[in-house]
Every structure is written in C-alpha cells, then in structure tokens.
Amino acid sequence: MKSVLSFLALAALCQGQIDISCSPSNLSCLENRTKVDQALLEIPNSVTFPIQNDAFYDTPANFTQAKPGQIVKLEPQTNVTAYDVPPGTSLSRFMYASVDEKNQTVPATGIILWPFTPKTFPYNPLGTAGETKYPLVAWAHGTSGVVRQCAVSNLRNLQYDFRSVFTLANLGYAVVIADYAGLGTDVPFNYLAYKLHANDVVYGVSAAQSVFPELSTDWVSFGHSEGGGVAWAIAERQAISPIPGFLGTIAAAPPPFPIATTSTVSNSVFQAFLSFTIARLYGLDLAAIFRPIPLQALQYVESIGGCNDAGYAAFATFNATDIYSNTSWPMSQPAVDFAADYSVSGKPLGGPLLIVQGSADTVVGTVGAMVGYNATCALPANAQVSVQYVSVNNQDHNPSLYASQRLWLQWIEDRFNRFPLQEGCSMVNESSARPGASVQTAERFLVEYTKPWVTIFTSTFLPSWLWKLDLGYAQGTS
C-alpha cells in the first residue's frame, strides 16, 4: 500500500491535482483523481480519445449478416504515424465477426503488426518456391481494461511493445492481435471469460487470413497474463472446434482460474472489474457486495472510458474492507459458476502447450499454473500431446517475458520448422548462469515516447511494485 501511495504522490507532483488522501466515502474526490490519472497515463497513449470518434470502431449496419470469422471492415494500410511502433513495421486494422456466450454473432476488432520483411522457413505450406509468406503469431493480450476505449488496437504501443509484439515483428513474424469483443466494439466485454476471448483470437486469425493471402496458413498462438489464460483456452478449443494450421500455443504467466472461490477478495481493481462480468453473466448482486461509494467510483471509471490506470486511481489507497461490504463474494454461487465455466486446464488439448511461469510472480502467483499443468497432464487424452512447464527462476510477472525470450522465440521457430516435440508432460527450471545476486529481477525502466505536447510513460512499464500491489487474479493483496 505504501508503494501505491508513493506512485500516486509522484503523479500528484507532476500534475498537482491528484488527492491521495481521498476517503472511500468521498465520491467527488475519487472521481477527480481518477480523471486526472486518466489524463496523465491513459489518454496520451490512446490513438483516439474517445474511441467513439474513430469511425473504424462503428459496427456496420449490415453486420447481422456476417458469419463468425468473416471480415466486415478492413483498413489495409493503417496510419503508422499515429502509433509508436518500431521503424520498418506497418499496421492493418480489421473488424470481423466473433461469437458471445450465447453463441450469438458479435463484432470484434483486431490489428496486424507487419514486419519489414517476413522470416522465412524451409517448409512452405503451399509448396510454391519463392512465395512470400508472413509466419503468423496470434497474440492474446493481457488486461488492458474492460471498456471499449481499452482496445489494444487503439494503444500507441500496442500495450506490450518490446516485451513481445515488437520483438516478434522485428524478427519477421506478422502479429495478429485480437482486441476481444467489447474492447473497441460497442458490445459488453466479458473480462477473463477465456473461452470467449479464444473465439475472438481464432476467428481473428481466420478473418485476417481471408483478406491477406500473404499470411501463412500455419499459426502459433501466444498470450501473457489474462492472455495466457486465453492462449491455454485456444489449445482446448482446437481439440473441439479446430481451424487449420494450428502449430501450438504459449501461455505465459497464465492464471488458469480467473477467480479463487475458496478465499476472500483482495483490493485488486481487476477482481472488481471481474465482478461486473459475473454480475452480467450469472446475476451477482453488485449492490450486495460493494460499499456504495466505491461501486459508484468503479462505475465512473467505466463511464469515462477509464482503463487500468484509472481503475488503480479509484481503488489504490484502500483495502478490501474499504471497497466491499461482503469480502466473501468470490465464494458465492455466481462466482463459483463463473469459475467452473471459464477456467482452463484439465481438458483435452488440440496441440502443443508451452507454459512459461516466473517463479517469483507476485501478480498471478505460481500455484494456479502448476495446478492447471498437473490437471492437464493427468488427462489420458493428453498423453500424446506435448505439455511443457518452464519455471523462470526468480523472475516476476512481466520480467519473466524478457528472461525467457530466447526460449519462447526458439519454440515458435521450431514449430514453424516442423521440428518434433516429445510427447507427454515435462518440467524445466530455467535459471541464469550468472550469480543470483547479480541478475536483474525488476523492470527498472520506463519506455518513454516524447510527443510535441507530452512525454508518455506507457502504463505497460509501470514500476514493478505497482504491478505487485494492484494486479491479481486468484491471488492478491488484502
């Protein structure tokens, strides 16, 4: 808590407007600091604010005629000057049809980050010598927020920048990023509903391939945090309803169980975000679990198009009992039903699964990934599927992506090269060859983009202590 206060104090020093002394009963104070935090950390990293001002995100009138995986809107050459992507890369945005929890067709958006030149592989799925094909990696993003403003395709740095998507593009992969239905498009967003987001990613791949024949038929999926759960769900989906070309999936720092139904709630704003989804899908009574002012503050965050940082500002200085009148709501029947329907693991897989988990992950912990790995490996149907768990020694939630980069890049390359994998389950502990005390364990930098009017410190690169205290799924701080 002290570190969160330090962060807000820093923001207040920059702006002179954030009141870190807000009480949980002072709505106007909470709304003010939320608005200021949004202006400081979110709006400068948005391509368009509000997103409703960009006609690209408007659903076409004839959308109801679309079928899942069908393109309904295409921007082949997106204006790269509006983004902070690496030199040499280019962008394409598209809208397509996906499906919701009722299997009804819903609009979703996505963006493709194209490399300067494609990485080539000896194996060509069409067998045409010299044909230019861009190897396709489908990226499943982590939490960006829960309203349409928070679409990754509307973020200048595409949220993960050099942690993953920029690195993949610089090495010659075309990265197809699904926003998830409800982020970008004007439909409800069902946060942490992994199998629904898996639909969005898979249909996004089909849609992109249908209009860009230069994309490879083969594809790998890869996700981190929330997206790690989505990437896991994609492998499970492929066992039931496959699309062609799937080579495997990487689940980095995944929380297989989006909510712990055996413990009380923490002060994590993401558990609060999740309660809105459970209310919508399973009838959780928000008025019965929240204290009135914190609930109104969270509703205010959504009403102004606030994303992660605005949510931090609303709740960052409070503990769970300040926010909730019922801290046991994760044990309620609606929460239990949501967890039963939307958790991953313990199901058949339609292709190889690589789990990459930092052993010092303070955001999602390590228990969930290990339990999920064991449940998946215990299933006889997965005996001939490769499932590998890599523990990245002494690395936290986000740093583990950097420390394991060589490993996951090689795994992706090997899949496109058709190199065989050992069947069954295996575990690997990855440690630095250097003495432990000399190895960096935190993101000690911010990615800075200097604009004519403002210097942007992307929220993806907030100090590690802020991630530790304010993110959380099954595990969190009280």
Disulfide bonds with the S-S distance in Angstrom:
Cys22-Cys29 1.87
Cys150-Cys307 2.07
Cys377-Cys425 1.99
